[in-house]
Amino acid sequence: MISRFAITFLLSILLWSNASAQQEYTAPALSSPDSWSMILLPDPQTYNKFERNQPILELMTAWISENIDPLNIKMVLCTGDLVEHNEFINPDGKVGNQPSISQWKHVSHAFERLDGKVPYLTALGNHDYGYKSIENRKSNFNTYFPVDKNFQNQKLLREVGLNAEGIPTLENAAFEFTSPHGRKMLFLVLEFAPRDTTVAWAKEVISQEKYKDHTVVVLTHTYMNSENEHIVKEGYPIENGNYGAALFEKLIAPSNNIQMVFAGHIGAPDNPQAHIAFRTDENASGKKIHQMVFNAQALAGGWMGNGGDGWLRILEFTADGKVKVKTFSPFFAISPTTQKYAWRTEPYDEFTFKLE
């Protein structure tokens, strides 16, 4: 029989352990007051295809909104696959319970929290095209993310390319940004597996004299696998698509000013490392190109789970050119009960690289 003293002692230990776990949590903060940050959002499709998951994406964008000043957030990037189905009118309740129009409305609404507050740029993924997954290159993106949705984006917009239907949209666009440290940057957003004409347009844009000294950042959807290899080919029914290897060979490596590439797309159920990749190469001028893939959609229950446990990445840019990468979940951080899970601190989730 356990004595009253033993029970009291055990309860004290448990309470102390819980208190210690809660005290271990540290909210995100800049390492220097001179730094600024950029937020990288992974593929949000599974947050949008189930009604029960939609509040998680709302929580993520609300957290970004609340931390614009504390973290000096100047840019938000999203890796694409905004929805699970671009034109799906009769969901079966298993792979999703929201028709496409509801998915598009919700993801647009979630980003409304940032409208007028901070620029956010999003790539288009395979699921943002066609019926279920890029059976063709038609998308509802322009309806729900028009050029005037967020005037903070529009202020930075400098170049616009044509989509597959010959219409200028933000599927292919370039945004000019000067960082708080004075670094001139050009964010180049490219469609899923860019067509040859898109690659040619992108080369022409970044080769212009006015951008020659800019740090060019490429945002696209599919680029590398979890082995840090550029993707050569995928089995989608589209022609004239340049996947990671071709895009690197035709655009990124021959450039003189591309220094960062961001993408998403990959994953495997409940395996964080299957969702990420990172490698560094050199461009034609010998400058380092840091290439990052970040996704989370099949964590927390696989492809039909909660959408990715709210994981995002905080990239802190310091005055000396360093970029400090951290992986954080506002979803876990919102409650003292789960705050101890709010950071992923493995070497592949928390690291630093330096821009030229």
DRENDO-1510 file (C-alpha; in Angstrom, 1 decimal, always signed):
<recs>
REC; n; res; u; v; w
REC; 1; MET; +0.0; +0.0; +0.0 .
REC; 2; ILE; +1.4; +3.4; -1.0 .
REC; 3; SER; +1.7; +5.8; +1.9 .
REC; 4; ARG; +0.3; +9.3; +1.9 .
REC; 5; PHE; +3.8; +10.6; +2.0 .
REC; 6; ALA; +4.8; +8.7; -1.1 .
REC; 7; ILE; +1.7; +9.9; -3.0 .
REC; 8; THR; +2.4; +13.5; -1.9 .
REC; 9; PHE; +6.1; +13.1; -3.0 .
REC; 10; LEU; +5.1; +11.7; -6.4 .
REC; 11; LEU; +2.6; +14.5; -7.0 .
REC; 12; SER; +5.3; +17.1; -6.1 .
REC; 13; ILE; +7.7; +15.5; -8.6 .
REC; 14; LEU; +5.0; +15.6; -11.4 .
REC; 15; LEU; +4.1; +19.2; -10.7 .
REC; 16; TRP; +7.8; +20.2; -10.6 .
REC; 17; SER; +8.3; +18.3; -13.9 .
REC; 18; ASN; +5.4; +20.1; -15.6 .
REC; 19; ALA; +6.6; +23.5; -14.3 .
REC; 20; SER; +10.1; +22.8; -15.5 .
REC; 21; ALA; +8.8; +21.8; -18.9 .
REC; 22; GLN; +6.8; +25.0; -19.2 .
REC; 23; GLN; +9.8; +27.1; -18.0 .
REC; 24; GLU; +11.9; +25.6; -20.7 .
REC; 25; TYR; +9.8; +27.2; -23.5 .
REC; 26; THR; +11.2; +30.4; -25.0 .
REC; 27; ALA; +9.1; +32.4; -27.4 .
REC; 28; PRO; +10.7; +33.3; -30.7 .
REC; 29; ALA; +12.9; +36.4; -30.6 .
REC; 30; LEU; +15.6; +38.0; -32.7 .
REC; 31; SER; +19.2; +37.4; -31.6 .
REC; 32; SER; +20.0; +41.0; -32.4 .
REC; 33; PRO; +17.8; +44.1; -32.5 .
REC; 34; ASP; +19.3; +45.0; -35.9 .
REC; 35; SER; +18.0; +41.8; -37.5 .
REC; 36; TRP; +15.0; +41.3; -39.6 .
REC; 37; SER; +13.1; +38.1; -40.4 .
REC; 38; MET; +11.3; +36.3; -43.1 .
REC; 39; ILE; +8.7; +33.5; -42.5 .
REC; 40; LEU; +8.6; +30.4; -44.7 .
REC; 41; LEU; +5.2; +28.7; -44.8 .
REC; 42; PRO; +5.1; +25.1; -46.1 .
REC; 43; ASP; +2.4; +23.7; -48.4 .
REC; 44; PRO; -1.0; +24.5; -46.7 .
REC; 45; GLN; -3.2; +22.2; -48.8 .
REC; 46; THR; -4.1; +19.7; -46.0 .
REC; 47; TYR; -5.1; +22.6; -43.7 .
REC; 48; ASN; -7.6; +23.6; -46.3 .
REC; 49; LYS; -9.1; +20.4; -47.6 .
REC; 50; PHE; -10.6; +19.4; -44.2 .
REC; 51; GLU; -12.8; +21.9; -42.4 .
REC; 52; ARG; -11.5; +20.7; -39.0 .
REC; 53; ASN; -7.9; +21.7; -40.0 .
REC; 54; GLN; -8.7; +25.1; -41.4 .
REC; 55; PRO; -8.3; +27.0; -38.0 .
REC; 56; ILE; -4.6; +25.8; -37.8 .
REC; 57; LEU; -3.7; +27.8; -40.9 .
REC; 58; GLU; -5.6; +30.8; -39.5 .
REC; 59; LEU; -3.6; +30.4; -36.3 .
REC; 60; MET; -0.4; +30.4; -38.3 .
REC; 61; THR; -1.2; +33.6; -40.1 .
REC; 62; ALA; -2.5; +35.2; -37.0 .
REC; 63; TRP; +0.8; +34.4; -35.2 .
REC; 64; ILE; +2.7; +36.0; -38.1 .
REC; 65; SER; +0.5; +39.1; -37.8 .
REC; 66; GLU; +1.1; +39.4; -34.1 .
REC; 67; ASN; +4.9; +39.1; -34.5 .
REC; 68; ILE; +5.5; +41.5; -37.4 .
REC; 69; ASP; +6.9; +44.0; -35.0 .
REC; 70; PRO; +8.6; +41.8; -32.4 .
REC; 71; LEU; +10.4; +39.7; -35.1 .
REC; 72; ASN; +10.7; +42.6; -37.6 .
REC; 73; ILE; +9.0; +40.4; -40.2 .
REC; 74; LYS; +9.5; +42.0; -43.7 .
REC; 75; MET; +8.5; +39.1; -46.0 .
REC; 76; VAL; +6.5; +35.9; -45.9 .
REC; 77; LEU; +7.0; +33.1; -48.5 .
REC; 78; CYS; +4.7; +30.2; -49.1 .
REC; 79; THR; +5.9; +27.1; -51.0 .
REC; 80; GLY; +2.6; +26.5; -52.9 .
REC; 81; ASP; -0.1; +23.8; -53.0 .
REC; 82; LEU; -2.5; +26.3; -51.5 .
REC; 83; VAL; -5.3; +23.9; -52.0 .
REC; 84; GLU; -5.6; +20.1; -52.4 .
REC; 85; HIS; -7.9; +20.3; -55.5 .
REC; 86; ASN; -8.2; +23.2; -57.9 .
REC; 87; GLU; -11.5; +22.1; -59.5 .
REC; 88; PHE; -13.1; +19.4; -57.2 .
REC; 89; ILE; -16.8; +19.8; -56.7 .
REC; 90; ASN; -17.7; +16.5; -54.9 .
REC; 91; PRO; -15.3; +15.6; -52.1 .
REC; 92; ASP; -15.6; +12.1; -50.8 .
REC; 93; GLY; -14.9; +13.0; -47.1 .
REC; 94; LYS; -11.8; +10.8; -47.1 .
REC; 95; VAL; -9.2; +12.7; -49.0 .
REC; 96; GLY; -10.9; +15.9; -48.1 .
REC; 97; ASN; -14.4; +17.2; -47.2 .
REC; 98; GLN; -14.2; +20.7; -48.8 .
REC; 99; PRO; -15.0; +21.4; -52.4 .
REC; 100; SER; -12.4; +23.4; -54.3 .
REC; 101; ILE; -14.2; +26.7; -54.0 .
REC; 102; SER; -14.3; +26.4; -50.2 .
REC; 103; GLN; -10.6; +25.5; -50.2 .
REC; 104; TRP; -9.7; +28.6; -52.3 .
REC; 105; LYS; -11.9; +30.8; -50.2 .
REC; 106; HIS; -10.4; +29.7; -47.0 .
REC; 107; VAL; -6.8; +29.9; -48.0 .
REC; 108; SER; -7.4; +33.4; -49.4 .
REC; 109; HIS; -9.2; +34.3; -46.1 .
REC; 110; ALA; -6.3; +33.0; -44.0 .
REC; 111; PHE; -3.9; +35.2; -45.8 .
REC; 112; GLU; -6.2; +38.2; -45.4 .
REC; 113; ARG; -4.8; +38.6; -41.9 .
REC; 114; LEU; -1.6; +39.8; -43.5 .
REC; 115; ASP; -3.2; +42.0; -46.2 .
REC; 116; GLY; -1.9; +45.6; -45.8 .
REC; 117; LYS; +0.6; +44.5; -43.1 .
REC; 118; VAL; +3.4; +42.6; -44.7 .
REC; 119; PRO; +4.2; +41.3; -48.2 .
REC; 120; TYR; +3.6; +37.6; -48.8 .
REC; 121; LEU; +4.5; +35.7; -51.9 .
REC; 122; THR; +3.3; +32.3; -52.8 .
REC; 123; ALA; +4.3; +29.8; -55.4 .
REC; 124; LEU; +1.7; +27.6; -57.2 .
REC; 125; GLY; +2.0; +23.8; -56.7 .
REC; 126; ASN; +0.7; +20.9; -58.8 .
REC; 127; HIS; -2.5; +20.8; -56.8 .
REC; 128; ASP; -3.2; +24.5; -57.6 .
REC; 129; TYR; -3.7; +23.5; -61.2 .
REC; 130; GLY; -6.0; +21.2; -63.2 .
REC; 131; TYR; -8.7; +19.1; -61.6 .
REC; 132; LYS; -6.9; +17.3; -58.7 .
REC; 133; SER; -3.3; +17.6; -59.7 .
REC; 134; ILE; -2.1; +19.5; -62.7 .
REC; 135; GLU; -4.0; +17.6; -65.4 .
REC; 136; ASN; -3.6; +21.0; -67.2 .
REC; 137; ARG; -2.2; +24.4; -66.3 .
REC; 138; LYS; -5.5; +26.2; -65.5 .
REC; 139; SER; -5.8; +27.5; -62.0 .
REC; 140; ASN; -8.2; +29.5; -59.9 .
REC; 141; PHE; -5.3; +31.3; -58.2 .
REC; 142; ASN; -5.8; +34.6; -60.0 .
REC; 143; THR; -9.4; +34.8; -58.8 .
REC; 144; TYR; -8.5; +34.5; -55.1 .
REC; 145; PHE; -5.1; +36.1; -55.1 .
REC; 146; PRO; -5.4; +39.0; -57.6 .
REC; 147; VAL; -2.7; +41.6; -57.8 .
REC; 148; ASP; -4.5; +44.1; -55.7 .
REC; 149; LYS; -5.3; +41.7; -52.8 .
REC; 150; ASN; -2.4; +42.9; -50.7 .
REC; 151; PHE; -1.1; +46.4; -51.5 .
REC; 152; GLN; +2.1; +45.5; -49.7 .
REC; 153; ASN; +2.8; +43.0; -52.5 .
REC; 154; GLN; +1.7; +45.4; -55.2 .
REC; 155; LYS; +4.2; +48.1; -53.9 .
REC; 156; LEU; +7.1; +45.6; -54.6 .
REC; 157; LEU; +5.8; +44.2; -57.9 .
REC; 158; ARG; +8.2; +45.0; -60.8 .
REC; 159; GLU; +7.9; +42.3; -63.4 .
REC; 160; VAL; +5.0; +40.1; -64.5 .
REC; 161; GLY; +5.2; +37.0; -66.8 .
REC; 162; LEU; +2.4; +35.3; -68.6 .
REC; 163; ASN; +0.7; +32.1; -67.4 .
REC; 164; ALA; +0.0; +29.2; -69.7 .
REC; 165; GLU; -3.2; +30.9; -70.9 .
REC; 166; GLY; -1.2; +34.0; -71.9 .
REC; 167; ILE; -2.5; +36.1; -69.0 .
REC; 168; PRO; -0.2; +38.2; -66.8 .
REC; 169; THR; -0.7; +36.9; -63.2 .
REC; 170; LEU; +1.3; +36.5; -60.1 .
REC; 171; GLU; +2.1; +32.9; -61.1 .
REC; 172; ASN; +5.3; +34.3; -62.6 .
REC; 173; ALA; +6.4; +37.6; -61.1 .
REC; 174; ALA; +9.3; +39.5; -59.7 .
REC; 175; PHE; +9.2; +41.7; -56.5 .
REC; 176; GLU; +11.9; +44.2; -55.6 .
REC; 177; PHE; +12.8; +44.6; -51.9 .
REC; 178; THR; +15.4; +46.5; -50.0 .
REC; 179; SER; +16.2; +45.0; -46.7 .
REC; 180; PRO; +16.7; +47.0; -43.5 .
REC; 181; HIS; +20.4; +46.5; -43.9 .
REC; 182; GLY; +20.3; +48.0; -47.4 .
REC; 183; ARG; +20.7; +44.8; -49.4 .
REC; 184; LYS; +18.7; +45.0; -52.7 .
REC; 185; MET; +16.8; +41.8; -53.3 .
REC; 186; LEU; +14.6; +40.5; -56.1 .
REC; 187; PHE; +12.1; +37.8; -55.3 .
REC; 188; LEU; +11.3; +35.7; -58.4 .
REC; 189; VAL; +8.2; +33.6; -58.1 .
REC; 190; LEU; +7.9; +30.8; -60.7 .
REC; 191; GLU; +5.0; +28.5; -61.6 .
REC; 192; PHE; +5.0; +24.7; -61.0 .
REC; 193; ALA; +7.7; +23.1; -63.2 .
REC; 194; PRO; +8.2; +26.3; -65.2 .
REC; 195; ARG; +7.7; +26.1; -69.0 .
REC; 196; ASP; +10.6; +26.9; -71.3 .
REC; 197; THR; +9.0; +30.3; -72.1 .
REC; 198; THR; +8.8; +31.1; -68.3 .
REC; 199; VAL; +12.5; +30.1; -67.8 .
REC; 200; ALA; +13.5; +32.4; -70.7 .
REC; 201; TRP; +11.4; +35.2; -69.2 .
REC; 202; ALA; +13.1; +34.7; -65.8 .
REC; 203; LYS; +16.6; +34.8; -67.3 .
REC; 204; GLU; +15.7; +38.0; -69.1 .
REC; 205; VAL; +14.4; +39.6; -65.9 .
REC; 206; ILE; +17.4; +38.8; -63.7 .
REC; 207; SER; +19.9; +39.7; -66.4 .
REC; 208; GLN; +18.6; +43.3; -66.6 .
REC; 209; GLU; +21.2; +45.9; -65.7 .
REC; 210; LYS; +19.0; +47.3; -62.9 .
REC; 211; TYR; +19.0; +44.0; -61.1 .
REC; 212; LYS; +22.6; +42.9; -61.7 .
REC; 213; ASP; +23.7; +43.7; -58.2 .
REC; 214; HIS; +20.5; +42.4; -56.5 .
REC; 215; THR; +20.4; +39.2; -54.4 .
REC; 216; VAL; +17.9; +37.2; -56.3 .
REC; 217; VAL; +15.6; +34.8; -54.4 .
REC; 218; VAL; +13.7; +32.1; -56.4 .
REC; 219; LEU; +10.4; +30.7; -55.0 .
REC; 220; THR; +8.9; +27.7; -56.7 .
REC; 221; HIS; +7.1; +24.5; -55.7 .
REC; 222; THR; +9.0; +21.4; -56.8 .
REC; 223; TYR; +12.8; +21.5; -56.7 .
REC; 224; MET; +14.6; +18.9; -54.6 .
REC; 225; ASN; +14.0; +15.5; -53.0 .
REC; 226; SER; +14.8; +14.6; -49.4 .
REC; 227; GLU; +18.2; +13.3; -50.4 .
REC; 228; ASN; +19.1; +16.9; -51.4 .
REC; 229; GLU; +19.1; +16.0; -55.1 .
REC; 230; HIS; +17.5; +18.2; -57.8 .
REC; 231; ILE; +14.4; +16.5; -59.0 .
REC; 232; VAL; +14.9; +15.3; -62.6 .
REC; 233; LYS; +11.4; +14.2; -63.5 .
REC; 234; GLU; +7.9; +13.6; -62.1 .
REC; 235; GLY; +5.0; +11.7; -63.5 .
REC; 236; TYR; +2.6; +14.6; -64.1 .
REC; 237; PRO; +0.6; +14.8; -67.4 .
REC; 238; ILE; +2.1; +18.1; -68.6 .
REC; 239; GLU; +4.5; +18.9; -71.3 .
REC; 240; ASN; +7.4; +21.4; -71.4 .
REC; 241; GLY; +7.9; +21.4; -67.6 .
REC; 242; ASN; +11.3; +22.1; -66.1 .
REC; 243; TYR; +11.7; +20.3; -62.8 .
REC; 244; GLY; +14.5; +21.0; -60.3 .
REC; 245; ALA; +17.5; +19.6; -62.2 .
REC; 246; ALA; +16.5; +21.4; -65.5 .
REC; 247; LEU; +15.7; +24.6; -63.7 .
REC; 248; PHE; +19.1; +24.6; -61.9 .
REC; 249; GLU; +20.9; +23.9; -65.2 .
REC; 250; LYS; +19.0; +26.4; -67.3 .
REC; 251; LEU; +18.4; +29.3; -64.9 .
REC; 252; ILE; +19.9; +29.0; -61.5 .
REC; 253; ALA; +23.5; +27.8; -62.0 .
REC; 254; PRO; +24.2; +30.1; -65.1 .
REC; 255; SER; +23.0; +33.2; -63.1 .
REC; 256; ASN; +25.2; +35.8; -61.6 .
REC; 257; ASN; +22.9; +36.9; -58.9 .
REC; 258; ILE; +20.6; +34.0; -57.7 .
REC; 259; GLN; +21.7; +33.3; -54.1 .
REC; 260; MET; +18.7; +31.6; -52.6 .
REC; 261; VAL; +16.0; +29.1; -53.7 .
REC; 262; PHE; +13.0; +28.0; -51.7 .
REC; 263; ALA; +10.5; +25.2; -52.5 .
REC; 264; GLY; +8.2; +22.6; -50.9 .
REC; 265; HIS; +6.3; +19.7; -52.4 .
REC; 266; ILE; +7.9; +16.6; -50.8 .
REC; 267; GLY; +6.9; +14.6; -47.8 .
REC; 268; ALA; +6.2; +11.2; -46.3 .
REC; 269; PRO; +3.8; +10.4; -43.4 .
REC; 270; ASP; +5.1; +11.4; -40.0 .
REC; 271; ASN; +8.7; +11.8; -41.2 .
REC; 272; PRO; +10.1; +15.3; -40.7 .
REC; 273; GLN; +13.3; +14.6; -42.7 .
REC; 274; ALA; +11.3; +13.4; -45.7 .
REC; 275; HIS; +9.8; +16.9; -45.9 .
REC; 276; ILE; +13.0; +18.9; -46.1 .
REC; 277; ALA; +16.2; +19.4; -48.1 .
REC; 278; PHE; +19.1; +21.8; -48.2 .
REC; 279; ARG; +22.2; +22.2; -50.3 .
REC; 280; THR; +24.6; +24.8; -51.4 .
REC; 281; ASP; +26.1; +25.2; -54.9 .
REC; 282; GLU; +27.7; +28.0; -56.8 .
REC; 283; ASN; +26.4; +30.2; -59.6 .
REC; 284; ALA; +28.3; +31.4; -62.6 .
REC; 285; SER; +29.9; +34.2; -60.6 .
REC; 286; GLY; +31.1; +31.8; -57.9 .
REC; 287; LYS; +28.5; +33.1; -55.4 .
REC; 288; LYS; +26.9; +30.5; -53.2 .
REC; 289; ILE; +23.4; +29.4; -53.9 .
REC; 290; HIS; +21.6; +28.2; -50.8 .
REC; 291; GLN; +18.7; +26.0; -51.7 .
REC; 292; MET; +16.0; +25.0; -49.1 .
REC; 293; VAL; +13.0; +22.8; -49.3 .
REC; 294; PHE; +10.6; +22.9; -46.4 .
REC; 295; ASN; +7.2; +21.2; -46.0 .
REC; 296; ALA; +5.2; +19.6; -43.2 .
REC; 297; GLN; +1.9; +18.5; -44.7 .
REC; 298; ALA; +2.1; +14.8; -43.9 .
REC; 299; LEU; +3.2; +15.2; -40.3 .
REC; 300; ALA; +0.7; +14.7; -37.5 .
REC; 301; GLY; -1.3; +11.8; -39.1 .
REC; 302; GLY; +0.0; +11.4; -42.6 .
REC; 303; TRP; -1.7; +12.8; -45.7 .
REC; 304; MET; -5.1; +12.8; -44.0 .
REC; 305; GLY; -3.8; +14.2; -40.7 .
REC; 306; ASN; -4.1; +17.7; -39.3 .
REC; 307; GLY; -2.0; +19.3; -42.1 .
REC; 308; GLY; +1.4; +19.6; -40.5 .
REC; 309; ASP; +1.1; +20.6; -36.8 .
REC; 310; GLY; +1.5; +24.3; -37.7 .
REC; 311; TRP; +5.2; +24.1; -38.4 .
REC; 312; LEU; +6.8; +27.1; -40.2 .
REC; 313; ARG; +10.4; +28.4; -40.4 .
REC; 314; ILE; +11.7; +31.7; -39.1 .
REC; 315; LEU; +14.7; +33.0; -41.1 .
REC; 316; GLU; +16.6; +35.8; -39.2 .
REC; 317; PHE; +18.8; +38.0; -41.4 .
REC; 318; THR; +21.6; +39.6; -39.4 .
REC; 319; ALA; +23.6; +42.7; -40.3 .
REC; 320; ASP; +26.7; +40.6; -41.2 .
REC; 321; GLY; +24.9; +38.6; -43.9 .
REC; 322; LYS; +24.1; +35.5; -41.8 .
REC; 323; VAL; +20.7; +33.8; -42.1 .
REC; 324; LYS; +19.7; +31.9; -38.9 .
REC; 325; VAL; +17.0; +29.2; -39.6 .
REC; 326; LYS; +14.7; +28.0; -36.9 .
REC; 327; THR; +11.7; +25.7; -37.1 .
REC; 328; PHE; +8.7; +26.6; -34.9 .
REC; 329; SER; +5.1; +25.8; -34.4 .
REC; 330; PRO; +2.6; +28.4; -33.3 .
REC; 331; PHE; +0.1; +25.6; -33.0 .
REC; 332; PHE; +2.1; +23.9; -30.2 .
REC; 333; ALA; +3.2; +27.3; -28.7 .
REC; 334; ILE; -0.3; +28.6; -28.0 .
REC; 335; SER; -0.8; +26.4; -24.9 .
REC; 336; PRO; +1.4; +25.9; -21.9 .
REC; 337; THR; +0.5; +22.2; -22.1 .
REC; 338; THR; +2.2; +21.8; -25.5 .
REC; 339; GLN; +4.8; +24.6; -25.6 .
REC; 340; LYS; +7.6; +22.1; -24.9 .
REC; 341; TYR; +7.0; +20.7; -28.4 .
REC; 342; ALA; +7.0; +24.1; -30.2 .
REC; 343; TRP; +10.6; +24.0; -31.4 .
REC; 344; ARG; +12.3; +21.5; -33.7 .
REC; 345; THR; +16.0; +21.7; -32.9 .
REC; 346; GLU; +17.7; +18.9; -34.9 .
REC; 347; PRO; +20.7; +20.1; -37.0 .
REC; 348; TYR; +18.6; +19.9; -40.1 .
REC; 349; ASP; +15.9; +22.2; -38.5 .
REC; 350; GLU; +18.1; +24.8; -36.9 .
REC; 351; PHE; +21.2; +26.0; -38.7 .
REC; 352; THR; +22.9; +29.1; -40.1 .
REC; 353; PHE; +24.2; +30.0; -43.6 .
REC; 354; LYS; +25.7; +33.2; -44.9 .
REC; 355; LEU; +24.9; +35.3; -48.0 .
REC; 356; GLU; +27.7; +36.6; -50.2 .
</recs>
